[in-house]
Amino acid sequence: MRCIEEPAEHPAAGGILLTGATGFVGMELLTRYLERIRLDPALGSCRGVLAAQVVKPQARVLAQARGIACVEVDLGVLRGEREPELTLFAA
């Protein structure tokens, strides 16, 4: 899990990033973390993002019901192990 500070120009842009856990258990863990973080008045507008290589359907439905975004990412690309397959501009 990683807390991302809110930029001054976009005060609602803060969030939580949880990687690794993609199912119901990971979603519950993220929900509990958000509840604890939001107890701090300075972090009350903190939003959640479940980011994983594969987000299971039940986790996606639960996230949507709780207002948490889901993002599927390619961990190999993020780690720099390979280049992304799609690019906006071809060289």
mmCIF file of the C-alpha atoms, coordinates in Angstrom:
data_MODEL
# 
_entry.id   MODEL 
# 
loop_
_atom_site.group_PDB 
_atom_site.id 
_atom_site.type_symbol 
_atom_site.label_atom_id 
_atom_site.label_alt_id 
_atom_site.label_comp_id 
_atom_site.label_asym_id 
_atom_site.label_entity_id 
_atom_site.label_seq_id 
_atom_site.pdbx_PDB_ins_code 
_atom_site.Cartn_x 
_atom_site.Cartn_y 
_atom_site.Cartn_z 
_atom_site.occupancy 
_atom_site.B_iso_or_equiv 
_atom_site.pdbx_formal_charge 
_atom_site.auth_seq_id 
_atom_site.auth_comp_id 
_atom_site.auth_asym_id 
_atom_site.auth_atom_id 
_atom_site.pdbx_PDB_model_num 
ATOM 1  C CA . MET A 1 1  ? 0.000   0.000   0.000   1.00 0.00 ? 1  MET A CA 1 
ATOM 2  C CA . ARG A 1 2  ? 1.192   3.489   -0.761  1.00 0.00 ? 2  ARG A CA 1 
ATOM 3  C CA . CYS A 1 3  ? -0.246  6.840   0.266   1.00 0.00 ? 3  CYS A CA 1 
ATOM 4  C CA . ILE A 1 4  ? 0.014   9.511   -2.374  1.00 0.00 ? 4  ILE A CA 1 
ATOM 5  C CA . GLU A 1 5  ? 0.039   13.094  -1.128  1.00 0.00 ? 5  GLU A CA 1 
ATOM 6  C CA . GLU A 1 6  ? -2.520  15.490  -2.506  1.00 0.00 ? 6  GLU A CA 1 
ATOM 7  C CA . PRO A 1 7  ? -1.106  18.178  -4.784  1.00 0.00 ? 7  PRO A CA 1 
ATOM 8  C CA . ALA A 1 8  ? -2.107  21.687  -3.707  1.00 0.00 ? 8  ALA A CA 1 
ATOM 9  C CA . GLU A 1 9  ? -3.673  22.439  -7.096  1.00 0.00 ? 9  GLU A CA 1 
ATOM 10 C CA . HIS A 1 10 ? -5.828  19.260  -7.001  1.00 0.00 ? 10 HIS A CA 1 
ATOM 11 C CA . PRO A 1 11 ? -6.803  18.686  -3.349  1.00 0.00 ? 11 PRO A CA 1 
ATOM 12 C CA . ALA A 1 12 ? -9.062  15.700  -4.100  1.00 0.00 ? 12 ALA A CA 1 
ATOM 13 C CA . ALA A 1 13 ? -6.421  13.835  -6.125  1.00 0.00 ? 13 ALA A CA 1 
ATOM 14 C CA . GLY A 1 14 ? -4.893  11.904  -3.223  1.00 0.00 ? 14 GLY A CA 1 
ATOM 15 C CA . GLY A 1 15 ? -5.236  8.161   -3.136  1.00 0.00 ? 15 GLY A CA 1 
ATOM 16 C CA . ILE A 1 16 ? -4.165  4.743   -2.033  1.00 0.00 ? 16 ILE A CA 1 
ATOM 17 C CA . LEU A 1 17 ? -2.444  2.211   -4.223  1.00 0.00 ? 17 LEU A CA 1 
ATOM 18 C CA . LEU A 1 18 ? -2.646  -1.460  -3.280  1.00 0.00 ? 18 LEU A CA 1 
ATOM 19 C CA . THR A 1 19 ? -0.790  -3.985  -5.401  1.00 0.00 ? 19 THR A CA 1 
ATOM 20 C CA . GLY A 1 20 ? -0.617  -7.739  -5.183  1.00 0.00 ? 20 GLY A CA 1 
ATOM 21 C CA . ALA A 1 21 ? -3.995  -8.568  -3.647  1.00 0.00 ? 21 ALA A CA 1 
ATOM 22 C CA . THR A 1 22 ? -6.602  -8.662  -6.395  1.00 0.00 ? 22 THR A CA 1 
ATOM 23 C CA . GLY A 1 23 ? -9.638  -10.405 -4.973  1.00 0.00 ? 23 GLY A CA 1 
ATOM 24 C CA . PHE A 1 24 ? -12.195 -9.930  -2.243  1.00 0.00 ? 24 PHE A CA 1 
ATOM 25 C CA . VAL A 1 25 ? -9.561  -10.096 0.530   1.00 0.00 ? 25 VAL A CA 1 
ATOM 26 C CA . GLY A 1 26 ? -7.484  -7.340  -1.071  1.00 0.00 ? 26 GLY A CA 1 
ATOM 27 C CA . MET A 1 27 ? -10.555 -5.167  -1.494  1.00 0.00 ? 27 MET A CA 1 
ATOM 28 C CA . GLU A 1 28 ? -11.489 -5.626  2.177   1.00 0.00 ? 28 GLU A CA 1 
ATOM 29 C CA . LEU A 1 29 ? -7.939  -4.744  3.214   1.00 0.00 ? 29 LEU A CA 1 
ATOM 30 C CA . LEU A 1 30 ? -7.975  -1.582  1.114   1.00 0.00 ? 30 LEU A CA 1 
ATOM 31 C CA . THR A 1 31 ? -11.374 -0.621  2.557   1.00 0.00 ? 31 THR A CA 1 
ATOM 32 C CA . ARG A 1 32 ? -10.094 -1.003  6.129   1.00 0.00 ? 32 ARG A CA 1 
ATOM 33 C CA . TYR A 1 33 ? -6.991  1.079   5.365   1.00 0.00 ? 33 TYR A CA 1 
ATOM 34 C CA . LEU A 1 34 ? -9.116  3.822   3.840   1.00 0.00 ? 34 LEU A CA 1 
ATOM 35 C CA . GLU A 1 35 ? -11.400 3.880   6.874   1.00 0.00 ? 35 GLU A CA 1 
ATOM 36 C CA . ARG A 1 36 ? -8.408  4.350   9.185   1.00 0.00 ? 36 ARG A CA 1 
ATOM 37 C CA . ILE A 1 37 ? -6.736  6.979   7.005   1.00 0.00 ? 37 ILE A CA 1 
ATOM 38 C CA . ARG A 1 38 ? -9.956  8.983   6.681   1.00 0.00 ? 38 ARG A CA 1 
ATOM 39 C CA . LEU A 1 39 ? -10.135 9.332   10.473  1.00 0.00 ? 39 LEU A CA 1 
ATOM 40 C CA . ASP A 1 40 ? -7.468  12.018  10.098  1.00 0.00 ? 40 ASP A CA 1 
ATOM 41 C CA . PRO A 1 41 ? -9.305  15.236  9.152   1.00 0.00 ? 41 PRO A CA 1 
ATOM 42 C CA . ALA A 1 42 ? -6.437  16.246  6.860   1.00 0.00 ? 42 ALA A CA 1 
ATOM 43 C CA . LEU A 1 43 ? -6.869  13.017  4.854   1.00 0.00 ? 43 LEU A CA 1 
ATOM 44 C CA . GLY A 1 44 ? -10.661 12.815  4.908   1.00 0.00 ? 44 GLY A CA 1 
ATOM 45 C CA . SER A 1 45 ? -10.953 13.200  1.132   1.00 0.00 ? 45 SER A CA 1 
ATOM 46 C CA . CYS A 1 46 ? -8.487  10.406  0.397   1.00 0.00 ? 46 CYS A CA 1 
ATOM 47 C CA . ARG A 1 47 ? -9.645  8.145   -2.455  1.00 0.00 ? 47 ARG A CA 1 
ATOM 48 C CA . GLY A 1 48 ? -8.840  4.495   -3.046  1.00 0.00 ? 48 GLY A CA 1 
ATOM 49 C CA . VAL A 1 49 ? -7.443  2.762   -6.110  1.00 0.00 ? 49 VAL A CA 1 
ATOM 50 C CA . LEU A 1 50 ? -7.093  -1.002  -6.371  1.00 0.00 ? 50 LEU A CA 1 
ATOM 51 C CA . ALA A 1 51 ? -4.259  -1.580  -8.849  1.00 0.00 ? 51 ALA A CA 1 
ATOM 52 C CA . ALA A 1 52 ? -3.307  -5.119  -9.814  1.00 0.00 ? 52 ALA A CA 1 
ATOM 53 C CA . GLN A 1 53 ? -2.296  -7.228  -12.759 1.00 0.00 ? 53 GLN A CA 1 
ATOM 54 C CA . VAL A 1 54 ? -5.712  -8.906  -12.705 1.00 0.00 ? 54 VAL A CA 1 
ATOM 55 C CA . VAL A 1 55 ? -8.698  -7.596  -10.748 1.00 0.00 ? 55 VAL A CA 1 
ATOM 56 C CA . LYS A 1 56 ? -11.172 -10.386 -10.056 1.00 0.00 ? 56 LYS A CA 1 
ATOM 57 C CA . PRO A 1 57 ? -14.833 -9.693  -10.931 1.00 0.00 ? 57 PRO A CA 1 
ATOM 58 C CA . GLN A 1 58 ? -16.086 -9.810  -7.323  1.00 0.00 ? 58 GLN A CA 1 
ATOM 59 C CA . ALA A 1 59 ? -13.405 -7.304  -6.274  1.00 0.00 ? 59 ALA A CA 1 
ATOM 60 C CA . ARG A 1 60 ? -14.346 -4.974  -9.136  1.00 0.00 ? 60 ARG A CA 1 
ATOM 61 C CA . VAL A 1 61 ? -18.067 -5.041  -8.183  1.00 0.00 ? 61 VAL A CA 1 
ATOM 62 C CA . LEU A 1 62 ? -17.261 -4.430  -4.518  1.00 0.00 ? 62 LEU A CA 1 
ATOM 63 C CA . ALA A 1 63 ? -14.893 -1.579  -5.423  1.00 0.00 ? 63 ALA A CA 1 
ATOM 64 C CA . GLN A 1 64 ? -17.529 0.112   -7.575  1.00 0.00 ? 64 GLN A CA 1 
ATOM 65 C CA . ALA A 1 65 ? -20.081 -0.184  -4.763  1.00 0.00 ? 65 ALA A CA 1 
ATOM 66 C CA . ARG A 1 66 ? -17.621 1.493   -2.373  1.00 0.00 ? 66 ARG A CA 1 
ATOM 67 C CA . GLY A 1 67 ? -16.500 4.237   -4.768  1.00 0.00 ? 67 GLY A CA 1 
ATOM 68 C CA . ILE A 1 68 ? -13.017 2.789   -5.223  1.00 0.00 ? 68 ILE A CA 1 
ATOM 69 C CA . ALA A 1 69 ? -11.400 2.789   -8.659  1.00 0.00 ? 69 ALA A CA 1 
ATOM 70 C CA . CYS A 1 70 ? -9.868  -0.365  -10.170 1.00 0.00 ? 70 CYS A CA 1 
ATOM 71 C CA . VAL A 1 71 ? -6.918  -0.357  -12.553 1.00 0.00 ? 71 VAL A CA 1 
ATOM 72 C CA . GLU A 1 72 ? -5.326  -3.359  -14.237 1.00 0.00 ? 72 GLU A CA 1 
ATOM 73 C CA . VAL A 1 73 ? -1.612  -2.848  -14.853 1.00 0.00 ? 73 VAL A CA 1 
ATOM 74 C CA . ASP A 1 74 ? 1.147   -4.807  -16.561 1.00 0.00 ? 74 ASP A CA 1 
ATOM 75 C CA . LEU A 1 75 ? 3.705   -5.353  -13.812 1.00 0.00 ? 75 LEU A CA 1 
ATOM 76 C CA . GLY A 1 76 ? 6.457   -6.250  -16.290 1.00 0.00 ? 76 GLY A CA 1 
ATOM 77 C CA . VAL A 1 77 ? 6.091   -2.870  -17.985 1.00 0.00 ? 77 VAL A CA 1 
ATOM 78 C CA . LEU A 1 78 ? 5.945   -1.017  -14.659 1.00 0.00 ? 78 LEU A CA 1 
ATOM 79 C CA . ARG A 1 79 ? 9.118   -2.733  -13.495 1.00 0.00 ? 79 ARG A CA 1 
ATOM 80 C CA . GLY A 1 80 ? 10.842  -1.831  -16.747 1.00 0.00 ? 80 GLY A CA 1 
ATOM 81 C CA . GLU A 1 81 ? 11.337  -5.486  -17.723 1.00 0.00 ? 81 GLU A CA 1 
ATOM 82 C CA . ARG A 1 82 ? 9.868   -4.860  -21.181 1.00 0.00 ? 82 ARG A CA 1 
ATOM 83 C CA . GLU A 1 83 ? 8.549   -2.064  -23.337 1.00 0.00 ? 83 GLU A CA 1 
ATOM 84 C CA . PRO A 1 84 ? 4.792   -1.431  -23.556 1.00 0.00 ? 84 PRO A CA 1 
ATOM 85 C CA . GLU A 1 85 ? 3.160   -2.972  -26.614 1.00 0.00 ? 85 GLU A CA 1 
ATOM 86 C CA . LEU A 1 86 ? 1.087   0.074   -27.529 1.00 0.00 ? 86 LEU A CA 1 
ATOM 87 C CA . THR A 1 87 ? 2.406   3.600   -27.897 1.00 0.00 ? 87 THR A CA 1 
ATOM 88 C CA . LEU A 1 88 ? 0.690   6.830   -28.813 1.00 0.00 ? 88 LEU A CA 1 
ATOM 89 C CA . PHE A 1 89 ? 3.341   7.851   -31.349 1.00 0.00 ? 89 PHE A CA 1 
ATOM 90 C CA . ALA A 1 90 ? 5.314   5.352   -33.415 1.00 0.00 ? 90 ALA A CA 1 
ATOM 91 C CA . ALA A 1 91 ? 9.014   6.106   -33.834 1.00 0.00 ? 91 ALA A CA 1 
# 
